[in-house]
Amino acid sequence: MFQNKKILYTVLTSLILLFIGILILRPGKDKNQKDFEKILNEGKVAESIELPNLPEDYADHKLMEYSIEEIARILQEKYGKNIDNPAAQIAMIEELMKDLPKLYPNDWVKVLNQILGYAFPDKALELLRMAENLYNYNRFRESNMSKVGLMSDDARRAMMWKERYRLFGEKADQIWAMEKKMTVIGDTLKRIKESPAGNLDAKLSNYAQTLKEQFGKEYPRLMENKRQQLTEGFMVSVQKDLKVMSYGERKSALREIRQTMGMDQAALNRWDALEEEREKNWQNQQKYAEKRSQLSTKKGGMTAEDEKQLDTMRKQLFGEEADIIKNEEASGYYRASDERTYGVN
């Protein structure tokens, strides 16, 4: 009986000490978090003032080169039309929070509140609350940086989205809408890359359909701005298919991919010419690498005559690039050892 009481006492004491330790070690709120809380609890916003005229050349300068009043006026111009959109709000706050802490290290939260009050007095507190959540989210990311690096993609996404919903609620879906779309596209490319070689048409159709589904009405604008990157992304994912093709088959396949991604006839012709040039360069590199390997591995190593032979071959195959390639090799870099990514290099 006495022994059981002693064990129970020991366990309870250990738990109390553990609890106290957690309380002591738990990270407290920093000054910026306290500043956010104080302003939001008081509900004070900067008094509305008459803002100066919009600087004519503001797009050519950094935001922080202007006075607080001018910054507020520029924000009205840049974000005013979409200020109710959470994604636009976050974009504006991120722009401010990028430099304000450097310029006002001791009271940047107060300056932020002042700017928001001048620019959007009716929404200042809502925007400051958004800024507080963004600050806390960034702290969460920084404190979990090492942990995230060890997690799987799915586990990392789940953790980040849980924190986003906790801080921003349903607005998180709007704030990170682009990331959600790009995640779906990235997952599609990953599945294509991991699938066996073959059925390239079906893979291309699947990819193009995913892009259209994710971006809807924004699809034409997306393709206008990101066509090349999205096309290369698909080409990288189908290297297994492209590698087993003959040069002629591969050239046709690359043209079909680019055509499906919306390139016009003139662009397709330019790419065809570039693919021919790439193939010629690649064949020349392989031919040169074989010769170099043959000479460098022979008994006794390369002679002065061998070096001269390689010089001549470099000039014949690579023209003006011959000296550059020679210098690269002197530094230990050999182009022919690079892995070829069809459609990209």
C-alpha positions in Angstrom: 0.0 0.0 0.0 2.7 2.4 1.0 4.7 1.4 -2.1 1.7 2.2 -4.4 1.3 5.7 -2.8 5.0 6.4 -3.3 4.8 5.5 -7.0 1.6 7.6 -7.5 3.3 10.5 -5.7 6.4 10.2 -8.0 4.2 10.1 -11.1 2.2 13.1 -10.1 5.3 15.1 -9.2 6.9 14.2 -12.6 3.7 15.4 -14.5 3.7 18.7 -12.6 7.3 19.3 -13.4 6.7 18.5 -17.0 3.7 20.9 -17.2 5.8 23.7 -15.6 8.6 23.0 -18.0 6.2 23.3 -21.0 4.9 26.6 -19.7 8.4 27.9 -19.2 9.7 26.8 -22.6 6.5 27.7 -24.6 7.5 30.6 -27.0 5.9 33.8 -25.8 4.5 36.6 -27.9 7.1 38.9 -29.4 6.9 42.7 -29.4 5.3 42.8 -32.8 2.5 40.4 -31.8 1.8 42.5 -28.7 1.7 45.7 -30.9 -0.8 44.1 -33.2 -3.0 43.0 -30.2 -2.8 46.4 -28.5 -3.9 48.3 -31.6 -6.6 45.8 -32.5 -8.0 45.7 -28.9 -8.1 49.5 -28.8 -9.7 49.6 -32.3 -7.8 52.8 -33.2 -7.1 53.7 -36.8 -5.3 56.7 -38.2 -7.4 59.7 -38.7 -8.4 60.2 -42.4 -6.3 62.9 -44.1 -6.2 64.4 -47.6 -3.6 62.4 -49.5 -1.2 63.9 -52.0 -1.5 63.4 -55.7 -0.4 60.1 -57.1 3.4 60.2 -58.0 3.6 60.0 -61.8 6.6 57.6 -61.8 5.7 55.5 -58.8 5.9 52.3 -60.9 9.6 53.0 -61.5 10.5 53.3 -57.8 10.4 51.2 -54.6 7.3 51.8 -52.5 9.4 52.8 -49.5 11.1 55.6 -51.3 8.0 57.7 -50.8 6.4 59.3 -47.7 3.8 57.5 -45.7 1.1 59.6 -47.2 2.3 59.0 -50.7 2.6 55.3 -50.0 -1.1 55.3 -48.9 -2.1 57.0 -52.2 -0.1 54.5 -54.3 -1.8 51.6 -52.4 -5.2 53.1 -53.3 -4.2 53.1 -56.9 -2.7 49.6 -57.0 -5.1 47.7 -54.8 -8.2 49.9 -54.4 -10.3 48.1 -57.1 -9.7 44.7 -55.5 -9.3 45.6 -51.9 -12.2 43.3 -50.9 -10.4 40.3 -52.3 -8.4 38.5 -49.6 -5.7 37.6 -52.1 -5.2 41.3 -53.0 -5.2 42.2 -49.4 -2.5 39.8 -48.6 -0.5 40.9 -51.7 -0.6 44.5 -50.5 0.3 43.6 -46.9 3.2 41.4 -48.0 4.5 44.3 -50.0 4.4 46.6 -46.9 5.7 44.0 -44.5 8.7 43.3 -46.7 10.4 46.6 -46.0 8.6 48.3 -43.1 10.4 46.2 -40.4 13.8 47.3 -41.9 12.9 51.0 -42.0 11.0 51.1 -38.7 12.4 48.1 -36.6 10.9 49.3 -33.3 7.4 50.3 -34.3 6.7 49.1 -37.8 3.3 47.7 -36.8 2.2 51.2 -35.8 3.4 52.6 -39.1 1.6 49.8 -40.9 -1.6 50.7 -39.1 -1.1 54.4 -40.0 -0.6 53.6 -43.7 -3.6 51.3 -43.8 -5.7 53.9 -42.0 -4.7 56.6 -44.5 -5.3 54.4 -47.6 -8.4 52.5 -46.6 -9.9 54.0 -43.4 -13.1 51.9 -43.6 -11.2 48.6 -43.8 -8.1 49.5 -41.8 -8.8 47.2 -38.8 -9.8 44.3 -41.0 -6.6 44.8 -43.0 -4.5 45.0 -39.8 -6.1 41.8 -38.5 -5.1 40.2 -41.8 -1.6 41.5 -41.3 -1.5 40.1 -37.8 -2.6 36.7 -39.1 0.0 36.8 -41.9 2.7 37.7 -39.4 1.7 34.8 -37.2 1.6 32.5 -40.2 5.1 33.5 -41.2 6.3 32.9 -37.7 4.7 29.4 -37.8 6.5 28.7 -41.1 9.9 29.8 -39.8 9.6 27.8 -36.5 8.7 24.7 -38.5 11.2 25.1 -41.2 13.4 22.2 -40.2 10.4 19.9 -39.4 8.8 20.6 -42.8 12.0 19.5 -44.6 11.7 16.0 -43.2 8.0 15.6 -44.0 6.3 14.0 -47.1 4.6 16.4 -49.5 1.2 15.3 -48.4 2.0 15.7 -44.7 3.6 19.1 -45.3 0.6 20.4 -47.2 -1.8 19.1 -44.6 0.1 20.9 -41.8 0.3 24.2 -43.7 -3.3 24.2 -44.7 -4.4 23.4 -41.2 -2.6 26.5 -40.0 -3.9 28.6 -42.8 -7.5 27.6 -42.1 -6.9 28.2 -38.3 -5.7 31.8 -39.0 -7.6 32.9 -42.1 -10.7 30.6 -42.1 -12.4 30.1 -45.5 -10.4 33.1 -46.9 -7.4 30.8 -47.0 -8.9 29.2 -50.1 -9.0 32.6 -51.9 -5.5 33.7 -50.7 -3.8 30.5 -51.8 -6.1 29.8 -54.8 -3.2 29.9 -57.3 -1.1 27.5 -55.2 -4.1 25.1 -55.0 -4.3 25.1 -58.8 -0.6 24.7 -59.3 -0.6 21.8 -56.8 -3.2 19.9 -58.9 -1.1 20.6 -62.0 2.1 19.5 -60.3 0.4 16.3 -59.1 -0.8 15.6 -62.6 2.7 16.0 -64.0 4.1 13.8 -61.3 1.7 11.0 -62.2 2.6 11.4 -65.9 6.3 11.2 -65.1 5.9 8.1 -62.9 3.8 6.3 -65.5 5.4 3.8 -68.0 6.5 5.1 -71.4 3.9 5.1 -74.1 0.5 6.6 -74.9 1.9 10.1 -75.2 -1.3 11.5 -76.8 -3.4 10.5 -73.8 -0.8 12.0 -71.4 -0.9 15.3 -73.4 -4.7 15.3 -73.5 -4.9 14.7 -69.7 -2.4 17.6 -69.0 -4.2 20.1 -71.3 -7.6 19.2 -69.9 -6.2 19.7 -66.3 -4.9 23.1 -67.2 -8.3 24.2 -68.7 -10.3 22.8 -65.7 -8.1 24.5 -63.1 -8.0 27.9 -64.8 -11.3 28.1 -66.6 -11.8 31.6 -68.0 -8.2 32.5 -66.9 -6.8 29.8 -69.2 -6.1 32.0 -72.2 -4.3 34.6 -70.1 -2.4 31.9 -68.3 -1.2 30.5 -71.6 -0.3 33.9 -72.9 2.0 34.5 -69.9 3.2 31.0 -69.0 3.0 28.9 -72.2 6.7 28.2 -72.4 7.1 27.1 -68.7 3.9 25.0 -68.8 5.1 23.4 -72.1 8.5 22.6 -70.7 7.0 21.2 -67.6 5.1 18.6 -69.6 8.2 17.8 -71.8 10.3 17.2 -68.7 7.6 14.8 -67.4 7.6 12.7 -70.6 11.3 12.2 -71.0 10.8 8.4 -70.8 8.6 8.6 -73.9 10.8 11.0 -75.8 14.0 9.0 -75.1 12.8 5.8 -76.8 11.8 7.6 -80.0 13.9 8.0 -83.1 14.9 11.6 -83.9 12.1 11.9 -86.5 9.5 10.6 -84.2 10.7 12.8 -81.4 10.7 15.9 -83.5 7.0 15.2 -84.5 6.0 14.5 -80.9 7.6 17.8 -79.7 5.8 19.7 -82.4 2.5 18.1 -81.5 3.0 19.0 -77.8 3.8 22.6 -78.7 0.8 22.8 -81.0 -1.5 21.4 -78.4 -0.2 24.0 -76.0 -1.3 26.7 -78.4 1.8 27.8 -80.3 1.1 29.3 -83.7 2.6 28.1 -87.0 5.5 30.6 -87.0 6.5 29.6 -83.5 6.3 25.9 -84.4 8.6 26.4 -87.3 11.1 28.3 -85.2 11.0 25.4 -82.6 11.5 22.8 -85.4 14.6 24.7 -86.6 15.9 24.9 -83.0 15.4 21.2 -82.4 17.4 20.4 -85.6 20.2 22.6 -84.3 20.1 21.0 -80.9 20.2 17.5 -82.4 23.2 18.5 -84.5 25.0 20.0 -81.5 24.2 16.9 -79.4 25.6 14.6 -82.1 28.7 16.7 -82.4 29.3 16.7 -78.7 28.9 12.9 -78.6 31.3 12.5 -81.5 33.9 14.8 -79.8 33.5 13.1 -76.4 34.2 9.7 -77.9 37.3 11.0 -79.6 38.5 12.7 -76.5 37.9 9.6 -74.4 39.8 7.5 -76.9 42.8 9.8 -76.8 42.9 10.4 -73.1 42.6 6.8 -72.1 45.3 5.4 -74.3 48.5 4.2 -72.8 50.8 7.0 -71.9 48.1 9.6 -72.0 47.6 12.4 -74.6 50.5 13.7 -76.5 51.0 17.2 -77.9 49.9 15.8 -81.3 46.7 14.5 -79.7 45.9 17.9 -78.1 46.4 19.5 -81.5 44.1 16.9 -83.1 41.4 17.8 -80.5 41.9 21.5 -81.1 41.2 21.0 -84.8 38.2 18.8 -84.1 36.7 21.4 -81.6 37.0 24.1 -84.2 35.5 22.0 -86.9 32.5 20.9 -84.8 31.9 23.9 -82.6 33.3 26.9 -84.5 33.4 30.0 -82.3 32.6 28.0 -79.2 35.7 25.9 -79.5 37.8 28.1 -77.2 35.0 28.3 -74.6 34.7 24.5 -74.6 38.5 24.1 -74.2 38.5 26.5 -71.2 35.5 24.6 -69.7 37.5 21.3 -70.0 40.5 22.9 -68.4 38.4 23.7 -65.4 37.0 20.2 -65.2 33.6 20.7 -66.9 32.6 18.5 -69.9 29.4 19.4 -71.7 28.9 16.0 -73.1 28.4 14.6 -69.6 25.3 16.8 -69.1 22.1 14.9 -69.2 20.0 15.8 -72.2 16.4 16.9 -71.6 14.6 16.5 -74.9 12.6 19.6 -75.9 14.5 21.7 -73.3 18.2 21.7 -74.2 
